[in-house]
Amino acid sequence: MKAFPLSSPLPSLHSPKSLIHAQLRKPNFSKFGPVLLPLLHSRAPSKFKLFSSPVSADHHVPLEAAEGTALASERSEKFDWYSQWYPLMPVCDLDKKVPRALMVLGMDVVVWWDRNENAWKVFDDMCPHRLAPLSEGRIDPAGRLQCVYHGWCFDGSGNCKLIPQAPADGPPVQTSKRACVAAYPTIVHHDMVWFWPNSDPQYKDIIAKEKPPYFPELDDPSFTTVMGSRDLPYG
């Protein structure tokens, strides 16, 4: 076996000396710089363009318009409990001579017969003076609803017509809006008293614009109907 000195340039590879020196020469990566850098820089714009390119006009919906549409849809689908007709009681169970206290939607109301207008009326069951229940009052000789506490009298529109304690020669304090009681739109439909639980002036003529649910069979004389009601505890 032939031995070679350590300083030998590995002649066993049988390669030219120039090739061996080229392989052992320290690599110079700087010459690749101009090639690599453009590649890195060329990718950045394309990546940014991917996320920043605008959507086509056919599919673009402004955020404000989308939010406005969602809010409008929510409002249109929202149910207003106090802008509906509600049945109170069959007419056959009411007494025209005595006010009747009822509770609907957590509201205390009084149903009474206004003989001056020949119609049933529904008020807040609360006198604006001392908050006494009007249902504990009476129908006075003039056909008005009279509070049992201090005798204030109200017509079918909720206007105060008499304050017994007010001086006859004094200012007409009974005409003050603070002396009025809330009156609700009321209608008799299918032999039942219905009311609209919102006294806002915009609903004053709601009867002409919207009617309670209608069932033709209840007005058909060929049908026999029986009215009844039952109070059930809840809450």
C-alpha angles and dihedrals in degrees: 000000000000118000124213127206118251091243091062114117092231099268089182088082088068090214128136114268092238091058092049092051090049092054094048094044115112107264117247111211094175091087090063092053097089089051099047098042096057089050092054093045093046092058096052096065092047092051092048091046090054093061099033101046110115121246116249116269092246093064102029115112118178114237092232092053092049092051092047091051091050092050092047090050091049092051093048091052096044113110116223108209092194096053099066138086116258129189114234108181142326112271090234090066095053128088117217091207098053131052114237125216119218138166122220125170088351091304121128108220136170124219117205140162117251105203092185091065094025091231142109116256133201120205137168105274090236132092110226090224106061100348093250115162109265089204087072090057129078145238105265125220090266091057096253129131107254125199114234093218108059101354100251110167128213133193126220093277094055095254117142110241102174138029106179093200094055115100112253091226094043131092116299095257091167089072092065116114088230088065093058127098124220111262121194130210107265134188138171109232128168088356090301132109111241128186139191107227096217122086095189110134091238088071095049092108097031089124090070093048104040133022131200118260111295127216113185093203091065090061095041110105090210088069126073116219131193121200123210141150137195130192114225124195116241141158 
